[in-house]
Structures are given as structure tokens and as C-alpha cells.
Amino acid sequence: MNQDKQVYLDYAATTPVDARVMQVMLPYFSESFGNPSSIHRFGQTVESALENARLTIAQTMDCLPEEIIFTSCGTESDNLALRGSAFLARKERGANHLLISPVEHHAISRTAEQLASLHGFELEYLPVDSFGRTSAEDVACCLRPDTAIVSVIYANNEIGTLNPIANIGRLCRSRGITFHTDAVQAAGYLTLNVNSLTTDLISIGAHKFYGPKGIGALYIRKGLNILPSQTGGNQEYGYRAGTQNIPYIVGMAEALHLTQAEKEDRTELLKPLRDHLIGSILEEIPDVQLTGHPEERLPNHVSFIFKGVDGNALLMMLDMEGFACSSGSACKTGNPEPSDVLTSIGFTRDWALGSLRVTLGMYTTASEIEGFLQVLPKVVSELRKISP
Ligand SMILES: *Cc1c(COP(=O)(O)O)cnc(C)c1O
């Protein structure tokens, strides 16, 4: 199979690195290779690149440079936020209660589960509606004086639903409870302004917005104290020891700057394609349901469940037809269990096993979408014929 002819419709799993991002990264692999902690000028050169990258990110998020901590990925940012807050809140004020939405990425949910099973925290799941949304009122009902941290995903990776982060943020701020949001999917399309979001901790990861894989950042509001995840040298204000990955950090800053500057244009380009996909699929294929919110969703995100269809077989058939899609979270491929996210918003196992996620990106064209719409109904009906 010629990969050039394959159509990539899985931008929520990862994105290619933007050529403009590659360009700014390259010198930091060779010419400017110093360690930013060194006193000499090899070190100084890259130290200033590091601090410029931090400043660029701070400017796009309307925060202070010292509020941005570089990590190795979105997952690590989520871990640092959750573990760091949980352990510190317990130490400082005896707080033992964790409050998360039931549709979090595994980087949050599995971390919270481990904090509960291994470290004795009390884990409670927030209510969600059938679109996977949690309201500020839902959070208000569950908040307790001993809540260590609240974590709610900004834009859901599996079902695309957006959460009212600013409302939840204002509520938590008024009660003095730490609030984290996983903005890894949101960063490509939505504001990351920390003041309008009123959020204490925000996770991002570069490879979801045309930056390199293996680099992320965590916004930590000034004055908030969290326990470092990784100890050693005093890099990253002591929150995350280890020599920084300068080329990737420089690349992430450029990617975030570009993506945030171009997000309205990308939204304008992709939203009509998204809505055309959703409308056509609902019209042309029987026994199908949209998952996630019809309007309050990422502009590049389409997700469905098909009754009586094996989701993995569907992905393989689509791949053979030249279309790369996903069944939800990339990490779940090959796993015959239905997605936790889909079952937690009320879908039965039977339906949830037939999930499909189609995510668009900056290289998606209208003709690719037409081609996909030609193929999908045929593939679904063939699979239904052979299913027991
Ligand atoms: C991809 C993703 C992550 C994990 O980010 P990595 O950089 O791949 O570790 C976390 N949360 C969400 C919502 C994601 O989409």
C-alpha cells in the first residue's frame, strides 16, 4: 500500500510537525548544542533560547514566563499536576479528596486511580451529561473543604465535547480549591488565556498542534504550591529536574504560537467539513449515533458509534480503503473492551464497541472528505452483513 495515497484523518492522535516548526528546531540539534545550565557561552546561547521559548508560550497564554514548566509530554504534565497537587494538599491541609470527570484521558484517570488505590486518596467522579459535559453546578455539588484538586478535561479527545472550563474555574477559585484542566486537545483550537480560564494548572502537549512528540508543558499559577514529580537539579524552578530538551522546547513554542495565531482560520476551514461529515453520516447510514456534543465540540472532531459493527474491523477496512481513522483514544486500539468514556456517558457495550473517530487537520481537503463519504456507508454495510 502506497502511504502517499492514504488519507490521514486521525489528527487527534497526533499531527505532523509543521515545516516552519522544523526550521526553528534544527540549529539546536547541532550548532547550538550547549547545556542551558552551563555558565559558558555555549550554555548561555541555549539558555536564552529556552527563556525565549518560555516567554513565547507565556505570551500566548497571558501568564508569566515563570508559570510555564517544560515536561516530556502531555501525560507527564497531567501526572505532575495531579500528583503534585494531591500530595501537597494532603501535606499542607490534610486534603484527601480527588474530584475528576469520568471522561478524562487515561493520563488523568489512571493517575487518580493509582493515587486512590496505592496512596489512600478518596477518588470521586463528577456527574456528566450524555455529551460528556460537566457543569460548574455539578462541581459545586461535589466540592468539599478537603478536596485536594478538581480536574476536568477542556476538550475531550474521544468525543470532542468542550467543557465550560472558565465557569468551573471561577467556582473553584471562589472556594479556594485547586483546579486543573487537560488542554492537550484544546490547545490547537481554543483559547489558553489563563485569566479568562481562571485555572490553576493547564496541561499541553506539542504533538497535538503540529509540534514534535515527546515535549509538553504545565502552566502552574504563581503562588500555587505543588510537589515536584522529578527531583535532581534545579531546572524548571525546581518543579521538574533534568536537562531541558532545547530543540523540542523551541519547536513547541513556535508550534503553539502559530497554532494559536491561526486557530480562527483553521476553525473556519474545518468546521464546515466537520458538519458536512456529521450531517451526511447521520443521513446516509442507519443505526448510527453521534457521540459527544453536536455544537459544543472541537471544530475538527467527528465521532460516532455504529450498532452491530466491530470498531476495530471498521478501522482495518477503512485503512485498506485508504483512510486512517481511530476508534477513540489511540491507546485503546486492539483492545476489545468498550471505551470507559463511552460507557460512562451511558452507551451500552453493544453500541460502544462500534465507535469511530474521524479528526481533521490543517492538511485535510474537501475532496478527501468526499472520498471518505463515498467509502464509509459501503464499509459499514459490508461489516454488518458479516457480523453474527
Ligand atoms: C494526547 C493526549 C494526552 C497525552 O499527551 P502525550 O503528549 O501524548 O503524552 C493527554 N490528554 C489528552 C486529552 C490527549 O489528547
The ligand as an ORCA input file, in Angstrom:
! r2SCAN-3c Opt
* xyz 0 1
  C      -2.793     13.017     23.663
  C      -3.439     13.411     24.946
  C      -2.755     13.309     26.167
  C      -1.376     12.726     26.271
  O      -0.415     13.564     25.676
  P       1.005     12.935     25.251
  O       1.805     14.153     24.877
  O       0.730     12.034     24.094
  O       1.542     12.238     26.423
  C      -3.394     13.726     27.313
  N      -4.641     14.223     27.273
  C      -5.327     14.351     26.130
  C      -6.697     14.935     26.148
  C      -4.760     13.940     24.920
  O      -5.451     14.056     23.793
*
